[in-house]
């Protein structure tokens, strides 16, 4: 009796609103689990998908009124290529192999009318997820946008990276810069246009990344911009900057954009990030735009977490991006 009552109450509270203005609301989700650790020397990040399963991400999505149409497990090669010396960038063949699988899973989900949610794993998985989104819209002859939340720029190239770690390169790769094996995934480049790309929450950049951001033409919002304008204003501006002619946008959310006091379970923590309420508010606003079509949640590292706290938060972020509301 108690359990049934609680489940009924949660369903009522968490129902996603339909503000589609005549457009049919997507009500199917495909979860794509990618235990990718090859983008950097943080083996614990491969446990991110498992931690999300412990947090009951699929069950909570279904209580929100969505159908989890499929749960895809992407196999990642068992390699320590990131530890090799003199290789810049590192693990490119392995990451390219994983990226192709991710791209295919994402595109298939979108083609079947499902919202792909790619759960990592390090941020190099975005090379594949954005490629899949881009391929889908390319075949539809439609434009799409990219909203990227991150403490870091992730816009290094092999020429600017001091480490060769690919998890610091996926945004650059998606914009058409970097190792050709990754840049030309699926046979075309760039995957997204810079004038349809927004980077939010950055506060820890390498000097070459600052130059790259200026040169690339993407729209950046630093943590200082958020302090000055407020995250709700920044989120509204971000969506507006993507253009009025897009058919939808992709969200790539690195959990380290959140302050490590709130989200300790990440690989590369940077103090001074977003708080819990700000993060949920931003993703709620993105959901209310009715244009969010695909999602990445990345860099969850349970080895650094406290009682699965960050995985629970990451699950809340997904629910907010799907439109969970209080009333």
Buried (B, 14 or more C-beta within 10 A) or exposed (E): EEEEEEEEEEEEEBBBEEEEEEEEEBBBBBBBBBBBBBBBBBBBBBBBBBBBBBBBBBEBBBBBBBEBBBBBEBEBEEBEBBEEEEEBBBBBEBBBBBBBBBBBBBBBBBEEEBBBBBBBBBBBBBBBBBBBBBBBBBEEEEBBBBBBBBBBBBBBBBEBBEBBBBBBBBBBBBBBBBBEBBBBBBEEBBBBBBEBBBBBBBBBBBEBBBEBBEEBEBBBBBBEBBEEBEBBBBBBBBBEBBBEEBBBBBBBBBBBBBBBEBBBBBBBBBEEBBBBEBBBBBBBBBBBBBBBBBBBBBBBBBBBBEEBBBBBBBBBBBBBBBBBBEE
